[in-house]
Amino acid sequence: MTKSVFYHAGCPVCVSAEQDIINLIGADNVEVVHVGKTRDRIEEAEKAGVQSVPALVTPNGNVLHINFGASMADVKG
């Protein structure tokens, strides 16, 4: 099984959502990507359909936008 990928930018909304996602699906089932620190993964997130962070991309490619922390345009600065 492929892991889900949780993209976030480190804001309080994102960090709170990260903890909730890990508690819900387990740390072994999700890869956490901080796009503020790992900027080379921004394009990957956008190609997956992420329009804002925090967002979870499921193994089958569904994008679940969680709350609203920042748009990808804001993340790119």
N, C-alpha and C positions, 0 to 999 in steps of 0.2 A: 504494500500500500504506500502510495506517495503521501508526503506530509502536506498539510495546509500551510500557507505562508501568510503571516500576519505582518503587514507593513504599517509602520508608524513613524512619527517625526519627533517623538520625545516629549510632547506637551503633556500636561497633567491628564487631559482626556485620553490621550493615547496610552499613557502608562497605566492608567486605571483599567482601560479596556484590555491591555495586554495581560494583566493579572487575571481578569475575568476569563479571558479565552484560555489561558493556561489551566486555570482551575476547572473549566468546563470540559476541555478536550484532552488535557494532559500535555506536559512539556515534550514528551516523546512524539507527539502527533502534530506538532506545529514548529515551523521555523520562524523565528522572530527576526525581522529586518528593520533596523532603524535607518530610514533613508536620509536622515539628517547627517548621520555619521558614515553611512555607506552610500554615498551619492552615485556611485556607478551602478546601483541597483534601481535608480529612479526610472530609467528607460524600460527595464524589465517589468516594473510595476505598471507603468502606463500601457505597455503592450498586453499585459494580462487584463486590462480594463479598469484599473484603479484610477478613480477620478479625484478621490480625496482620502485622507488618512484620518483615523485608523480604518483599515480595511483588511478583511480576511479573504484570501483566495483559496477556495476549496480544491481538493485533488482533482475534481472533474471540471475545474475552470470557472465555477461560479464565483462572482465577486460580491462579497457582503460588506457594504459600507456601514460602518458602525459609528453612530453619533456623527459629529462633524468636528474635526480638529483643525484641519487645514486642507485647502485645495492643493492639487499637485503643482499648480502654477506658483502658489505661495511657497511650497517646499523647494522648488527649483530656484526661487529667489530672483 
